[in-house]
Amino acid sequence: MQVEEHVALARYTTIGTGGPARWFARPDSTTELQAHLRWAREREARVEVVGLGSNLLVHDDGVDALVLKLSGELAAAHVEGDLLVMGGGAPNAVGLHRARAAGLGGFEFASAIPGTAGGGVRMNAGAYGRDWRDVLVDAVVVDADGARTLGPEELDLSYRHSGLAPGEVVAGVRFGLEPSTPDAVKAIAAELLAQRKSTQPTNKRTFGSVFKNPKEGPGAGRMIEECGLKGHRIGGAVVSPRHANFIENAGGATSADCIALMAEARRRVHERFGVELEHEVQFLGPLELPPL
Ligand SMILES: Cc1cc2nc3c(=O)[nH]c(=O)nc-3n(C[C@H](O)[C@H](O)[C@H](O)COP(=O)(O)OP(=O)(O)OC[C@H]3O[C@@H](n4cnc5c(N)ncnc54)[C@H](O)[C@@H]3O)c2cc1C
């Protein structure tokens, strides 16, 4: 078991901001993961997980926690019959590749979500009318006491929400897919990706959607745009000119810049529409938005 100290986390996030983890480790099996979780419990240390950091904002001063990055067999994927079996740290792109090669369809929507299977459980990630809840058979959830296999109901999955408690780590996920052909999977994924590229800043450093869409009324991006905030800049962070519910790192951005921009967008949307936007991006470290 190897634990490093003061490891810079910015390179483990897609926005590229934030300070170091006090402790950092890369468990590559469930046994090793449990050993790390017990190590943290003995020190009363918080445990955090980074997937591909694609919906993550890390405090500029870093995180006083053991930060885990799943690797090895916990980041691999394979197919068993009509099941896609992924380690919690396996990238969605790898899962889709395996499914396609095996002629299994139903996971194409994940091609536009640049995260991992485990991060997808935590966020109940979704796109184009489907989310993890629709395809997840079960997930192995590990904490310092052991491992449990939970279905979608027990995981309490709903729009960008799961019932995972702090310190619970998704070590593996099984998705139930349907027979298709490699060509059909490839064509659907390509079509979804093309749609994505035409509306979102996929070639910029972002952390995906900043805010969740409210249950009713216009989406978060539409409201932020109508407040005239597209292109608005604080420090190195800019409200994307392409899609207002994205923040781009235009060079040298800090997490504090992103928070200031989020606070401004949230305040202006509240003033104009009376809507309290809830952030979708997850915070690592003591980050918070000021009250409205
Ligand atoms: C360009 C772009 C487009 C995006 N489009 C979409 C979209 O269409 N739909 C969508 O839903 N999301 C989208 N996202 C956001 C993001 O990709 C998803 O939320 C994704 O599921 C996050 O996965 P991750 O592995 O990167 O998690 P991270 O961003 O690393 O972490 C997110 C949260 O999950 C937790 N977590 C990560 N791994 C685990 C694990 N193994 N066990 C327990 N907790 C874990 C983290 O602690 C954190 O709280 C987009 C992001 C970008 C940059």
The ligand as an ORCA input file, in Angstrom:
! r2SCAN-3c Opt
* xyz 0 1
  C     -17.202     18.556    -21.836
  C     -18.010     17.881    -20.744
  C     -19.270     17.400    -21.030
  C     -20.037     16.789    -20.039
  N     -21.284     16.326    -20.351
  C     -22.009     15.685    -19.410
  C     -23.305     15.148    -19.724
  O     -23.803     15.243    -20.849
  N     -23.991     14.518    -18.753
  C     -23.496     14.388    -17.493
  O     -24.173     13.782    -16.640
  N     -22.278     14.880    -17.159
  C     -21.535     15.525    -18.091
  N     -20.304     16.025    -17.751
  C     -19.845     15.944    -16.354
  C     -19.057     14.689    -16.002
  O     -18.437     14.143    -17.145
  C     -19.938     13.626    -15.332
  O     -20.536     14.098    -14.150
  C     -19.122     12.366    -15.009
  O     -20.005     11.329    -14.647
  C     -18.125     12.591    -13.879
  O     -17.305     11.446    -13.826
  P     -15.815     11.503    -13.303
  O     -15.347     10.118    -13.230
  O     -15.006     12.450    -14.107
  O     -16.048     12.061    -11.829
  P     -15.268     13.252    -11.119
  O     -15.567     14.524    -11.843
  O     -13.865     12.883    -10.907
  O     -16.033     13.288     -9.729
  C     -17.394     13.677     -9.660
  C     -17.958     13.214     -8.317
  O     -17.997     11.793     -8.297
  C     -17.234     11.291     -7.212
  N     -16.611     10.046     -7.670
  C     -15.808      9.850     -8.741
  N     -15.476      8.558     -8.856
  C     -16.079      7.914     -7.822
  C     -16.104      6.566     -7.387
  N     -15.458      5.588     -8.028
  N     -16.810      6.273     -6.258
  C     -17.481      7.236     -5.580
  N     -17.496      8.531     -5.953
  C     -16.798      8.862     -7.069
  C     -16.226     12.379     -6.886
  O     -15.764     12.279     -5.567
  C     -17.095     13.618     -7.119
  O     -17.946     13.851     -6.021
  C     -19.513     16.654    -18.726
  C     -18.225     17.120    -18.440
  C     -17.469     17.730    -19.430
  C     -16.082     18.221    -19.103
*
